[in-house]
Amino acid sequence: MQTQTAIETTAETPFEVCLATTAAEIRQAQRLRYTVFGLEMGARLRSAVLGLDCDRFDAVCDHLLVRVRAGGRVVGTYRLLPPERAAGSGWYCADEFDLGRLAAHRAGIIEIGRACVDPAHRNGLVIALLWGGVMRYARAHGGRDLIGCASLATSDGGHAAASLCRRLLRDHLAPDDWRVAPRRAFALEGWRDIPDAPLPPLLKGYLRLGAEVCGPPAWDPEFRTADLLVRLEVARANPRYVDRLLRAAA
């Protein structure tokens, strides 16, 4: 992991945004991920015995943190993989999708993932701070595109996830050269249609910025979610929304 400078926030908020620079700070992010993914969502995590969510990508990624100023408690995190390190490690999402068509874009892609927010702080401010931090990181690293998995819960059996996926594929499908195929498909037929199924907050943030979905969803058996690969072209992101996010994290 490369040491990065902090992304300062204004003193008007009770939070600060920064990149982890020590092993202890990374463990805080991993502990929050375990709390959200393992305990709250019931994901089957291989590292659960440690009380952490961790894998081989943690060592090569940067870890974006939103912390409470008073005490430094981590309440939000995102994992960021810049192009130069992805060249050696590959992308995390390659386990779920055939990414052959993305090879031509590799030099400008930053992969983002493992996003989560403490249940007590799931408000617009913390999510905006995370996204503002991501956009600042993308600009600092010359990222032309962001890619990442957006997970949809299947706690209702899969009806809402299938409904959302069909809607997103109809209204927000990426161009052909950004299409991917799931290695283990999540079937979209045979479910009850729920036209007003709500979007998860992080996926809603993607779409507000102008993101597109890169193809049909994959089934993630460990998290029991339907995962869509999402792509955001940084230069074409909604400028007014980006400006609001950058001001929040400035």
C-alpha positions as CSV (number, residue, x, y, z in Angstrom):
1,M,0.0,0.0,0.0
2,Q,1.3,3.5,-0.8
3,T,1.1,6.2,1.8
4,Q,-1.2,9.0,0.7
5,T,-1.9,12.4,2.1
6,A,-5.2,13.1,4.0
7,I,-8.2,14.4,2.2
8,E,-9.2,17.2,4.6
9,T,-12.8,18.1,5.3
10,T,-14.2,21.4,6.5
11,A,-14.4,21.9,10.3
12,E,-18.2,22.4,9.9
13,T,-18.8,18.6,9.8
14,P,-18.1,16.2,12.6
15,F,-16.3,13.9,10.2
16,E,-13.0,13.9,8.3
17,V,-12.1,12.0,5.1
18,C,-8.6,10.5,4.7
19,L,-6.7,7.5,3.2
20,A,-5.5,4.9,5.7
21,T,-1.7,5.2,6.2
22,T,-1.1,2.5,8.9
23,A,-2.0,-1.1,9.5
24,A,-4.1,-0.1,12.5
25,E,-6.2,2.2,10.3
26,I,-6.7,-0.6,7.7
27,R,-7.8,-2.9,10.5
28,Q,-10.5,-0.4,11.5
29,A,-11.8,-0.5,8.0
30,Q,-11.7,-4.3,7.9
31,R,-13.5,-4.4,11.3
32,L,-16.3,-2.1,10.0
33,R,-16.6,-4.3,6.9
34,Y,-16.9,-7.4,9.1
35,T,-19.6,-5.7,11.2
36,V,-21.7,-4.7,8.1
37,F,-21.0,-7.6,5.8
38,G,-20.6,-10.5,8.3
39,L,-22.8,-9.6,11.2
40,E,-25.5,-7.4,9.6
41,M,-25.7,-9.0,6.1
42,G,-24.8,-12.6,7.2
43,A,-22.1,-12.9,4.5
44,R,-19.9,-16.1,4.8
45,L,-16.5,-14.5,5.2
46,R,-13.4,-16.6,5.3
47,S,-11.8,-14.2,7.8
48,A,-14.8,-14.2,10.2
49,V,-12.8,-15.9,12.9
50,L,-10.6,-12.8,13.1
51,G,-13.5,-10.4,13.4
52,L,-12.4,-8.8,10.2
53,D,-13.3,-8.8,6.5
54,C,-10.0,-9.1,4.7
55,D,-8.5,-10.7,1.6
56,R,-5.4,-10.5,-0.6
57,F,-6.5,-7.3,-2.3
58,D,-6.3,-5.3,1.0
59,A,-2.5,-5.3,0.7
60,V,-2.4,-3.6,-2.7
61,C,-5.4,-1.3,-2.4
62,D,-5.8,2.2,-0.8
63,H,-8.5,2.4,1.9
64,L,-10.6,5.5,2.0
65,L,-12.0,6.3,5.5
66,V,-14.7,8.6,6.9
67,R,-13.9,9.1,10.6
68,V,-15.5,10.9,13.5
69,R,-13.3,13.8,14.3
70,A,-13.7,13.3,18.0
71,G,-12.0,10.0,18.7
72,G,-11.3,8.9,15.2
73,R,-13.9,6.2,14.9
74,V,-14.3,4.9,11.3
75,V,-17.9,5.1,10.1
76,G,-17.5,4.7,6.4
77,T,-14.9,3.1,4.0
78,Y,-14.2,2.4,0.4
79,R,-11.4,0.3,-1.1
80,L,-9.6,1.7,-4.1
81,L,-7.3,-0.1,-6.6
82,P,-5.4,2.2,-9.0
83,P,-4.3,1.1,-12.5
84,E,-0.6,0.6,-11.8
85,R,-1.3,-1.8,-9.0
86,A,-4.2,-3.6,-10.7
87,A,-1.7,-4.5,-13.5
88,G,0.0,-6.9,-11.0
89,S,-2.9,-8.0,-8.9
90,G,-5.7,-8.1,-11.4
91,W,-9.2,-6.8,-10.5
92,Y,-11.3,-8.2,-7.6
93,C,-14.4,-8.2,-9.8
94,A,-12.7,-10.7,-12.2
95,D,-13.8,-13.5,-9.9
96,E,-17.4,-12.6,-10.8
97,F,-17.2,-11.4,-14.4
98,D,-15.4,-12.1,-17.6
99,L,-13.7,-8.8,-18.1
100,G,-12.1,-9.5,-21.5
101,R,-13.6,-6.4,-23.2
102,L,-12.2,-4.1,-20.5
103,A,-8.6,-4.9,-21.3
104,A,-8.4,-2.1,-23.8
105,H,-9.4,0.4,-21.1
106,R,-7.1,-1.0,-18.3
107,A,-4.6,1.9,-18.1
108,G,-7.3,4.3,-17.0
109,I,-9.5,2.2,-14.7
110,I,-9.7,2.5,-10.9
111,E,-11.6,-0.3,-9.3
112,I,-13.6,0.6,-6.2
113,G,-15.4,-1.7,-3.8
114,R,-16.0,-3.0,-0.3
115,A,-18.1,0.2,0.4
116,C,-19.9,0.2,3.7
117,V,-21.2,2.7,6.3
118,D,-21.8,2.2,10.0
119,P,-25.6,1.6,10.6
120,A,-25.7,4.5,13.0
121,H,-24.4,6.9,10.3
122,R,-26.2,6.0,7.1
123,N,-27.1,9.5,6.2
124,G,-26.5,11.6,3.1
125,L,-23.5,13.3,4.6
126,V,-21.4,10.2,5.2
127,I,-22.2,8.8,1.8
128,A,-21.5,12.2,0.1
129,L,-18.1,12.3,1.9
130,L,-17.2,8.8,0.7
131,W,-18.1,9.8,-2.9
132,G,-16.3,13.1,-2.6
133,G,-13.2,11.2,-1.5
134,V,-13.5,8.7,-4.4
135,M,-13.8,11.5,-6.9
136,R,-10.8,13.4,-5.5
137,Y,-8.8,10.1,-5.5
138,A,-9.8,9.5,-9.2
139,R,-8.6,12.9,-10.2
140,A,-5.3,12.6,-8.3
141,H,-4.5,9.2,-9.9
142,G,-5.5,10.1,-13.4
143,G,-8.4,7.7,-13.4
144,R,-10.6,8.0,-16.5
145,D,-13.1,5.4,-15.4
146,L,-14.3,3.8,-12.1
147,I,-15.6,0.3,-12.0
148,G,-17.0,-1.7,-9.1
149,C,-19.6,-4.2,-8.1
150,A,-22.9,-2.9,-6.8
151,S,-24.6,-5.5,-4.7
152,L,-28.4,-6.0,-4.4
153,A,-29.7,-7.9,-1.4
154,T,-31.9,-11.0,-2.0
155,S,-33.4,-11.2,1.5
156,D,-36.9,-11.3,-0.1
157,G,-35.9,-14.3,-2.2
158,G,-34.6,-12.2,-5.1
159,H,-37.7,-10.4,-6.4
160,A,-36.6,-6.9,-5.7
161,A,-33.0,-7.5,-7.0
162,A,-34.3,-9.0,-10.2
163,S,-36.7,-6.1,-10.7
164,L,-34.0,-3.5,-10.1
165,C,-31.6,-5.3,-12.5
166,R,-34.1,-5.5,-15.3
167,R,-34.8,-1.8,-14.8
168,L,-31.1,-0.8,-14.8
169,L,-30.3,-2.9,-17.8
170,R,-33.1,-1.2,-19.7
171,D,-32.3,2.4,-18.7
172,H,-28.6,2.5,-17.9
173,L,-26.7,0.0,-20.0
174,A,-23.1,0.7,-20.9
175,P,-21.8,0.7,-24.5
176,D,-20.7,-2.6,-26.1
177,D,-17.0,-2.2,-25.4
178,W,-17.8,-2.0,-21.7
179,R,-20.0,-5.1,-21.6
180,V,-19.1,-8.0,-19.3
181,A,-20.6,-11.5,-18.7
182,P,-21.2,-13.0,-15.3
183,R,-19.3,-16.2,-14.4
184,R,-22.2,-17.3,-12.2
185,A,-25.4,-15.7,-13.5
186,F,-28.2,-14.4,-11.3
187,A,-31.3,-15.3,-13.3
188,L,-33.6,-12.4,-14.1
189,E,-36.7,-14.4,-15.1
190,G,-39.3,-16.1,-13.0
191,W,-39.4,-13.4,-10.3
192,R,-42.4,-11.3,-9.2
193,D,-42.0,-7.8,-10.6
194,I,-41.6,-5.0,-8.0
195,P,-41.7,-1.7,-10.0
196,D,-41.1,0.5,-7.0
197,A,-38.2,-1.5,-5.5
198,P,-35.9,1.1,-3.9
199,L,-32.3,1.5,-5.0
200,P,-29.6,1.0,-2.3
201,P,-28.0,4.4,-1.4
202,L,-24.6,3.7,-2.8
203,L,-26.0,2.5,-6.1
204,K,-28.2,5.6,-6.2
205,G,-25.1,7.7,-5.8
206,Y,-23.5,5.9,-8.8
207,L,-26.5,6.7,-11.0
208,R,-26.7,10.3,-9.9
209,L,-23.1,10.7,-11.1
210,G,-24.0,9.2,-14.5
211,A,-22.9,5.6,-14.0
212,E,-23.9,2.7,-16.3
213,V,-24.2,-1.0,-15.7
214,C,-22.0,-3.3,-17.8
215,G,-24.2,-6.2,-18.3
216,P,-26.3,-8.9,-16.5
217,P,-25.8,-9.5,-12.7
218,A,-23.6,-12.2,-11.2
219,W,-24.7,-14.3,-8.2
220,D,-22.3,-13.9,-5.2
221,P,-22.9,-17.0,-2.9
222,E,-20.8,-15.7,0.0
223,F,-22.7,-12.5,0.3
224,R,-25.9,-13.9,-1.2
225,T,-26.3,-10.9,-3.4
226,A,-27.0,-10.1,-7.1
227,D,-23.9,-8.1,-8.2
228,L,-23.9,-5.7,-11.1
229,L,-20.6,-4.3,-12.5
230,V,-21.0,-0.6,-12.7
231,R,-18.8,1.8,-14.7
232,L,-18.5,5.6,-14.3
233,E,-16.6,7.7,-16.8
234,V,-15.1,10.4,-14.6
235,A,-15.0,13.2,-17.2
236,R,-18.7,12.8,-17.9
237,A,-19.9,12.6,-14.3
238,N,-22.8,14.9,-13.5
239,P,-20.8,18.2,-12.9
240,R,-23.2,19.7,-10.4
241,Y,-23.4,16.6,-8.3
242,V,-19.6,16.1,-8.4
243,D,-19.1,19.7,-7.3
244,R,-21.4,19.2,-4.3
245,L,-19.4,16.0,-3.4
246,L,-16.1,17.7,-3.7
247,R,-17.2,20.6,-1.6
248,A,-18.4,18.2,1.1
249,A,-14.9,16.5,1.2
250,A,-12.9,19.8,0.7
